[in-house]
């Protein structure tokens, strides 16, 4: 009877050891994946209105936790910035010359146009299409394509004053400037 109990305990102990080993192996695998994600860049592109909602900008941002290197953008569908053929998006910054490094959380921005220049009746057909190529510190290449429709940004809400600190500064400086222009100081006319 004692030998049977010892054998059963040995089998249970062996099974527990096997299960424990499998769980440790899975945890090690997951840990490697997490470490890899911590060093990977992740570049996204998006459109956003300017803080005063008068203009449209393109943002290129590294939302990953790793450094992006050797970044190059290829315009698949170009846009004439500010309605002028000489200001093609493909002829600016990262799209023409590339960018060596983009740290985590950092971004580049490019002004595309003012909303008053954009034909509102054609808004659903306006978009830019961009392919972005970059590497991580491990030299692994990443290629992503983005099709960014202007209609997804058009008509987003605007608050007075703007929500951000920079927007508020510009808003109140404009108010002060208008106030000073309307009511000049009495000493300014030579008194």
Backbone as CSV, one residue per row, in Angstrom:
resi,resn,N_x,N_y,N_z,CA_x,CA_y,CA_z,C_x,C_y,C_z
1,UNK,0.819,-1.185,0.000,0.000,0.000,0.000,0.866,1.253,0.000
2,UNK,1.928,1.273,0.746,2.835,2.410,0.856,3.532,2.670,-0.478
3,UNK,3.869,1.588,-1.190,4.554,1.742,-2.477,3.600,2.363,-3.492
4,UNK,2.340,2.012,-3.455,1.348,2.574,-4.369,1.147,4.067,-4.134
5,UNK,1.130,4.486,-2.894,0.979,5.899,-2.551,2.219,6.670,-2.994
6,UNK,3.395,6.064,-2.774,4.639,6.720,-3.205,4.666,6.890,-4.720
7,UNK,4.222,5.871,-5.451,4.186,5.962,-6.911,3.200,7.042,-7.365
8,UNK,2.053,7.112,-6.726,1.051,8.122,-7.080,1.588,9.529,-6.803
9,UNK,2.250,9.689,-5.663,2.838,10.990,-5.344,3.952,11.350,-6.317
10,UNK,4.731,10.370,-6.719,5.801,10.618,-7.698,5.210,11.041,-9.039
11,UNK,4.123,10.406,-9.451,3.470,10.748,-10.725,2.896,12.162,-10.653
12,UNK,2.226,12.489,-9.543,1.661,13.835,-9.368,2.776,14.870,-9.373
13,UNK,3.866,14.573,-8.695,5.000,15.494,-8.653,5.602,15.667,-10.045
14,UNK,5.714,14.587,-10.803,6.252,14.656,-12.167,5.329,15.489,-13.054
15,UNK,4.015,15.298,-12.933,3.050,16.078,-13.723,3.120,17.564,-13.364
16,UNK,3.221,17.851,-12.090,3.345,19.253,-11.653,4.617,19.886,-12.220
17,UNK,5.699,19.132,-12.224,6.962,19.634,-12.766,6.834,19.908,-14.260
18,UNK,6.165,19.012,-15.000,5.975,19.196,-16.447,5.111,20.439,-16.696
19,UNK,4.005,20.584,-15.966,3.125,21.746,-16.133,3.878,23.027,-15.781
20,UNK,4.641,23.017,-14.710,5.423,24.176,-14.289,6.446,24.548,-15.366
21,UNK,7.090,23.545,-15.960,8.073,23.784,-17.021,7.400,24.392,-18.251
22,UNK,6.222,23.898,-18.617,5.490,24.441,-19.773,5.101,25.890,-19.513
23,UNK,4.584,26.173,-18.317,4.185,27.542,-17.979,5.389,28.476,-18.014
24,UNK,6.525,28.052,-17.483,7.749,28.875,-17.530,8.192,29.119,-18.965
25,UNK,8.081,28.097,-19.809,8.439,28.251,-21.221,7.546,29.271,-21.909
26,UNK,6.240,29.207,-21.636,5.309,30.184,-22.205,5.597,31.594,-21.700
27,UNK,5.915,31.719,-20.420,6.247,33.033,-19.855,7.532,33.582,-20.473
28,UNK,8.506,32.735,-20.700,9.750,33.165,-21.339,9.478,33.653,-22.757
29,UNK,8.649,32.908,-23.493,8.287,33.297,-24.857,7.572,34.653,-24.854
30,UNK,6.636,34.840,-23.940,5.902,36.103,-23.840,6.829,37.249,-23.440
31,UNK,7.767,36.982,-22.565,8.735,37.991,-22.142,9.594,38.453,-23.320
32,UNK,10.005,37.513,-24.170,10.793,37.869,-25.360,9.980,38.757,-26.289
33,UNK,8.701,38.424,-26.464,7.840,39.237,-27.328,7.677,40.641,-26.758
34,UNK,7.507,40.756,-25.457,7.357,42.066,-24.820,8.630,42.896,-24.962
35,UNK,9.783,42.265,-24.781,11.068,42.961,-24.927,11.228,43.464,-26.359
36,UNK,10.818,42.651,-27.320,10.913,43.046,-28.726,9.995,44.235,-29.004
37,UNK,8.775,44.193,-28.463,7.842,45.308,-28.654,8.367,46.600,-28.042
38,UNK,9.086,46.493,-26.938,9.646,47.677,-26.277,10.714,48.361,-27.118
39,UNK,11.306,47.643,-28.048,12.357,48.239,-28.860,11.896,48.521,-30.292
40,UNK,10.617,48.269,-30.597,10.116,48.471,-31.955,9.541,49.866,-32.148
41,UNK,9.889,50.518,-33.255,9.216,51.768,-33.603,7.870,51.448,-34.258
42,UNK,6.981,52.402,-34.270,5.692,52.248,-34.936,5.279,53.626,-35.437
43,UNK,5.492,53.868,-36.704,5.191,55.176,-37.276,3.788,55.163,-37.854
44,UNK,3.014,56.181,-37.483,1.682,56.361,-38.046,1.600,57.739,-38.683
45,UNK,0.688,57.886,-39.625,0.422,59.164,-40.274,-1.035,59.507,-40.035
46,UNK,-1.312,60.777,-39.793,-2.695,61.204,-39.634,-2.825,62.684,-39.974
47,UNK,-4.047,63.082,-40.282,-4.364,64.468,-40.581,-5.010,65.094,-39.354
48,UNK,-4.762,66.393,-39.181,-5.343,67.098,-38.043,-5.473,68.570,-38.412
49,UNK,-6.551,69.193,-37.959,-6.715,70.638,-38.170,-5.740,71.391,-37.272
50,UNK,-5.382,72.588,-37.704,-4.545,73.434,-36.864,-5.351,73.854,-35.644
51,UNK,-4.693,74.417,-34.661,-5.359,74.744,-33.402,-6.475,75.769,-33.572
52,UNK,-6.351,76.641,-34.556,-7.417,77.622,-34.779,-8.438,77.121,-35.797
53,UNK,-8.281,75.883,-36.259,-9.171,75.230,-37.227,-9.195,75.915,-38.583
54,UNK,-8.181,76.708,-38.904,-8.127,77.353,-40.211,-7.330,76.537,-41.221
55,UNK,-6.484,75.638,-40.748,-5.620,74.901,-41.658,-5.647,73.405,-41.414
56,UNK,-5.001,72.691,-42.318,-4.918,71.232,-42.254,-3.450,70.831,-42.271
57,UNK,-3.072,69.931,-41.352,-1.690,69.468,-41.261,-1.624,67.953,-41.355
58,UNK,-0.493,67.477,-41.857,-0.171,66.050,-41.886,0.839,65.809,-40.769
59,UNK,0.556,64.814,-39.919,1.473,64.441,-38.843,2.072,63.071,-39.140
60,UNK,3.351,62.941,-38.880,4.059,61.667,-38.969,4.641,61.449,-37.579
61,UNK,4.130,60.435,-36.873,4.490,60.277,-35.466,4.940,58.852,-35.174
62,UNK,5.984,58.738,-34.348,6.451,57.441,-33.874,5.730,57.147,-32.560
63,UNK,4.707,56.288,-32.617,3.952,55.947,-31.413,4.509,54.690,-30.743
64,UNK,5.533,54.092,-31.332,6.171,52.921,-30.739,7.126,53.322,-29.628
65,UNK,7.728,52.319,-29.008,8.654,52.588,-27.908,10.114,52.504,-28.336
66,UNK,10.339,52.210,-29.620,11.702,52.130,-30.131,11.992,53.274,-31.082
67,UNK,13.260,53.500,-31.347,13.703,54.561,-32.250,13.491,54.108,-33.695
68,UNK,12.896,54.974,-34.509,12.750,54.720,-35.945,13.931,55.373,-36.654
69,UNK,14.520,54.635,-37.606,15.698,55.146,-38.311,15.509,55.005,-39.815
70,UNK,16.271,55.807,-40.563,16.275,55.760,-42.020,14.854,55.802,-42.580
71,UNK,14.120,56.826,-42.199,12.721,56.970,-42.574,12.638,57.638,-43.943
72,UNK,11.822,57.071,-44.787,11.603,57.642,-46.121,10.127,57.518,-46.450
73,UNK,9.545,58.605,-46.922,8.151,58.604,-47.333,8.047,58.664,-48.838
74,UNK,7.154,57.879,-49.397,6.910,57.867,-50.831,5.456,58.256,-51.068
75,UNK,5.266,59.313,-51.821,3.922,59.812,-52.090,3.329,58.987,-53.233
76,UNK,2.221,58.322,-52.955,1.527,57.544,-53.975,0.452,58.389,-54.656
77,UNK,-0.144,59.312,-53.908,-1.055,60.318,-54.480,-0.670,61.645,-53.843
78,UNK,-0.127,62.531,-54.670,0.440,63.793,-54.199,-0.647,64.839,-53.960
79,UNK,-0.236,65.939,-53.333,-1.132,67.060,-53.087,-0.351,68.350,-53.270
80,UNK,-0.943,69.286,-54.002,-0.345,70.609,-54.172,-0.694,71.445,-52.947
81,UNK,0.294,71.642,-52.088,0.045,72.388,-50.860,-0.307,73.834,-51.185
82,UNK,-1.285,74.355,-50.471,-1.782,75.715,-50.638,-2.204,75.993,-52.083
83,UNK,-2.642,74.910,-52.768,-3.181,75.040,-54.120,-2.156,75.403,-55.178
84,UNK,-0.886,75.251,-54.892,0.141,75.661,-55.850,0.972,74.466,-56.289
85,UNK,1.117,74.343,-57.582,1.870,73.231,-58.179,3.324,73.206,-57.702
86,UNK,3.884,74.369,-57.406,5.291,74.418,-56.982,5.482,73.967,-55.532
87,UNK,4.380,73.743,-54.803,4.467,73.314,-53.407,3.920,71.900,-53.218
88,UNK,4.385,70.981,-54.037,3.938,69.596,-53.924,4.441,68.995,-52.611
89,UNK,3.614,68.189,-51.978,4.008,67.515,-50.744,5.223,66.629,-50.980
90,UNK,5.303,66.015,-52.150,6.417,65.112,-52.473,7.761,65.832,-52.552
91,UNK,7.744,67.145,-52.616,8.981,67.919,-52.730,9.405,68.542,-51.407
92,UNK,8.861,68.043,-50.289,9.194,68.626,-48.995,9.835,67.593,-48.076
93,UNK,10.648,68.096,-47.177,11.239,67.362,-46.057,11.470,65.882,-46.234
94,UNK,10.811,65.116,-45.403,11.004,63.680,-45.330,10.693,62.972,-46.643
95,UNK,9.778,63.516,-47.433,9.401,62.878,-48.692,10.465,63.083,-49.764
96,UNK,11.189,64.169,-49.681,12.245,64.429,-50.659,13.614,63.947,-50.170
97,UNK,13.911,64.171,-48.892,15.247,63.902,-48.378,15.326,62.740,-47.392
98,UNK,14.214,62.319,-46.863,14.230,61.283,-45.834,14.528,61.902,-44.467
99,UNK,14.524,61.058,-43.466,14.794,61.497,-42.096,15.602,60.400,-41.437
100,UNK,16.711,60.759,-40.815,17.590,59.740,-40.250,17.000,59.073,-39.011
101,UNK,16.408,59.871,-38.114,15.959,59.297,-36.839,14.684,60.001,-36.365
102,UNK,13.786,59.216,-35.759,12.581,59.750,-35.135,12.389,59.007,-33.809
103,UNK,12.741,59.669,-32.701,12.637,59.018,-31.389,11.185,58.711,-31.011
104,UNK,10.981,57.841,-30.051,9.624,57.514,-29.603,8.881,58.763,-29.121
105,UNK,7.626,58.879,-29.521,6.791,59.998,-29.095,6.978,61.274,-29.893
106,UNK,7.973,61.331,-30.749,8.232,62.546,-31.537,7.453,62.506,-32.848
107,UNK,7.284,63.695,-33.463,6.548,63.774,-34.713,7.108,64.859,-35.620
108,UNK,6.758,64.757,-36.878,7.010,65.800,-37.875,5.633,66.262,-38.333
109,UNK,5.515,67.520,-38.705,4.237,67.982,-39.228,4.463,68.836,-40.464
110,UNK,3.531,68.714,-41.384,3.587,69.442,-42.639,2.240,70.119,-42.862
111,UNK,2.284,71.424,-43.082,1.063,72.148,-43.404,0.656,71.782,-44.825
112,UNK,-0.618,71.424,-44.991,-1.113,71.046,-46.311,-1.854,72.194,-46.979
113,UNK,-2.757,72.819,-46.243,-3.583,73.850,-46.852,-4.402,74.547,-45.778
114,UNK,-5.080,75.616,-46.175,-6.071,76.232,-45.303,-7.427,75.698,-45.725
115,UNK,-8.332,75.596,-44.793,-9.664,75.066,-45.128,-10.369,75.965,-46.127
116,UNK,-10.053,77.253,-46.132,-10.702,78.160,-47.095,-10.234,77.876,-48.525
117,UNK,-9.048,77.299,-48.706,-8.556,76.937,-50.047,-9.096,75.601,-50.537
118,UNK,-9.582,74.780,-49.631,-10.029,73.432,-50.001,-11.476,73.502,-50.466
119,UNK,-11.733,72.965,-51.635,-13.078,72.965,-52.206,-13.974,72.044,-51.378
120,UNK,-14.888,72.625,-50.609,-15.740,71.853,-49.703,-16.653,70.875,-50.437
121,UNK,-17.070,71.209,-51.662,-17.967,70.310,-52.401,-17.240,69.063,-52.889
122,UNK,-15.912,69.120,-52.936,-15.120,67.989,-53.422,-14.401,67.262,-52.281
123,UNK,-14.778,67.566,-51.039,-14.047,67.084,-49.864,-13.979,65.555,-49.800
124,UNK,-15.016,64.871,-50.256,-15.027,63.407,-50.162,-14.039,62.749,-51.125
125,UNK,-13.605,63.478,-52.147,-12.659,62.926,-53.123,-11.218,63.342,-52.863
126,UNK,-11.009,64.157,-51.837,-9.654,64.633,-51.547,-8.971,63.716,-50.535
127,UNK,-7.790,63.257,-50.897,-7.000,62.433,-49.992,-5.552,62.443,-50.451
128,UNK,-4.682,62.026,-49.555,-3.294,61.790,-49.913,-2.998,60.334,-49.590
129,UNK,-2.103,59.762,-50.352,-1.734,58.366,-50.128,-0.213,58.295,-50.037
130,UNK,0.255,57.701,-48.952,1.685,57.716,-48.647,2.131,56.336,-48.191
131,UNK,3.312,55.947,-48.670,3.964,54.738,-48.140,5.159,55.204,-47.322
132,UNK,5.298,54.663,-46.132,6.393,55.059,-45.245,7.265,53.838,-44.975
133,UNK,8.570,53.987,-45.161,9.539,52.923,-44.913,10.475,53.375,-43.805
134,UNK,10.778,52.465,-42.883,11.692,52.802,-41.796,12.261,51.529,-41.201
135,UNK,13.275,51.695,-40.364,13.935,50.577,-39.689,13.942,50.832,-38.189
136,UNK,14.030,49.740,-37.438,14.254,49.845,-36.004,15.748,49.729,-35.742
137,UNK,16.144,49.782,-34.486,17.562,49.652,-34.160,18.094,48.270,-34.508
138,UNK,17.197,47.296,-34.652,17.602,45.946,-35.046,17.776,45.818,-36.561
139,UNK,17.594,46.944,-37.280,17.721,47.035,-38.741,16.613,46.281,-39.488
140,UNK,15.560,45.881,-38.774,14.419,45.247,-39.427,13.621,46.323,-40.149
141,UNK,13.288,46.081,-41.410,12.576,47.059,-42.223,11.062,46.949,-42.008
142,UNK,10.423,48.116,-41.978,8.974,48.198,-41.835,8.446,49.037,-42.997
143,UNK,7.369,48.588,-43.613,6.731,49.321,-44.708,5.238,49.386,-44.406
144,UNK,4.701,50.617,-44.411,3.263,50.805,-44.160,2.714,51.815,-45.151
145,UNK,1.483,51.604,-45.566,0.824,52.527,-46.488,-0.373,53.164,-45.788
146,UNK,-0.603,54.444,-46.085,-1.694,55.200,-45.484,-2.457,55.938,-46.569
147,UNK,-3.768,55.863,-46.506,-4.642,56.637,-47.378,-5.455,57.540,-46.450
148,UNK,-5.141,58.823,-46.470,-5.706,59.777,-45.520,-6.704,60.704,-46.218
149,UNK,-7.978,60.541,-45.904,-9.047,61.326,-46.509,-9.253,62.626,-45.733
150,UNK,-9.331,63.728,-46.460,-9.562,65.031,-45.838,-10.920,65.064,-45.138
151,UNK,-11.893,64.325,-45.660,-13.249,64.343,-45.099,-13.282,63.826,-43.661
152,UNK,-12.306,63.023,-43.266,-12.288,62.492,-41.904,-11.911,63.558,-40.879
153,UNK,-11.325,64.646,-41.340,-10.910,65.717,-40.441,-11.845,66.918,-40.555
154,UNK,-12.450,67.081,-41.732,-13.302,68.245,-42.006,-14.456,68.330,-41.008
155,UNK,-14.666,69.499,-40.471,-15.792,69.746,-39.584,-15.589,69.303,-38.149
156,UNK,-14.364,68.960,-37.774,-14.136,68.618,-36.373,-14.367,69.853,-35.526
157,UNK,-14.841,69.638,-34.337,-15.198,70.750,-33.458,-14.036,71.665,-33.129
158,UNK,-14.368,72.906,-32.876,-13.392,73.920,-32.492,-13.957,74.663,-31.291
159,UNK,-13.139,74.865,-30.292,-13.592,75.566,-29.101,-12.946,76.941,-29.028
160,UNK,-13.660,77.875,-28.443,-13.152,79.227,-28.226,-13.066,79.474,-26.739
161,UNK,-11.954,79.603,-26.138,-10.607,79.481,-26.701,-10.250,78.017,-26.961
162,UNK,-9.209,77.777,-27.763,-8.790,76.403,-28.031,-8.443,75.643,-26.744
163,UNK,-8.436,74.326,-26.828,-8.203,73.487,-25.659,-6.751,73.447,-25.206
164,UNK,-5.817,73.623,-26.127,-4.406,73.492,-25.775,-3.830,74.826,-25.287
165,UNK,-2.741,74.738,-24.552,-2.092,75.943,-24.026,-1.574,76.835,-25.156
166,UNK,-0.949,76.226,-26.154,-0.416,77.008,-27.275,-1.560,77.697,-28.010
167,UNK,-2.640,76.972,-28.214,-3.804,77.563,-28.876,-4.386,78.718,-28.088
168,UNK,-4.426,78.577,-26.766,-4.961,79.646,-25.913,-4.081,80.894,-25.986
169,UNK,-2.779,80.702,-26.014,-1.855,81.849,-26.111,-2.125,82.620,-27.396
170,UNK,-2.198,81.909,-28.515,-2.458,82.571,-29.799,-3.816,83.265,-29.792
171,UNK,-4.814,82.607,-29.234,-6.172,83.159,-29.178,-6.190,84.472,-28.399
172,UNK,-5.615,84.470,-27.201,-5.653,85.676,-26.370,-4.715,86.769,-26.893
173,UNK,-3.611,86.426,-27.495,-2.744,87.442,-28.106,-3.470,88.158,-29.242
174,UNK,-4.239,87.396,-30.012,-5.014,88.012,-31.094,-6.057,88.975,-30.517
175,UNK,-6.710,88.599,-29.430,-7.694,89.475,-28.783,-7.025,90.751,-28.246
176,UNK,-5.860,90.602,-27.612,-5.135,91.765,-27.081,-4.728,92.686,-28.228
177,UNK,-4.237,92.111,-29.311,-3.823,92.911,-30.465,-4.992,93.695,-31.049
178,UNK,-6.142,93.046,-31.181,-7.329,93.739,-31.702,-7.770,94.842,-30.754
179,UNK,-7.707,94.567,-29.459,-8.105,95.558,-28.463,-7.182,96.781,-28.505
180,UNK,-5.895,96.523,-28.622,-4.933,97.636,-28.690,-5.099,98.438,-29.972
181,UNK,-5.416,97.772,-31.062,-5.629,98.476,-32.332,-6.875,99.347,-32.273
182,UNK,-7.919,98.859,-31.614,-9.173,99.605,-31.521,-9.093,100.749,-30.519
183,UNK,-8.319,100.570,-29.468,-8.203,101.582,-28.409,-6.747,101.940,-28.190
184,UNK,-6.169,102.779,-29.033,-4.755,103.126,-28.834,-4.542,103.854,-27.504
185,UNK,-3.391,103.673,-26.959,-3.025,104.293,-25.681,-2.964,105.796,-25.857
186,UNK,-3.436,106.571,-24.888,-3.444,108.045,-25.024,-2.047,108.634,-25.190
187,UNK,-1.036,108.006,-24.673,0.323,108.544,-24.804,0.922,108.274,-26.167
188,UNK,0.291,107.395,-26.938,0.879,107.043,-28.228,0.702,108.129,-29.275
189,UNK,-0.190,109.133,-29.048,-0.393,110.188,-30.045,0.391,111.457,-29.713
190,UNK,1.385,111.335,-28.843,2.273,112.461,-28.576,1.941,113.260,-27.338
191,UNK,0.921,112.917,-26.573,0.554,113.661,-25.351,1.437,113.333,-24.199
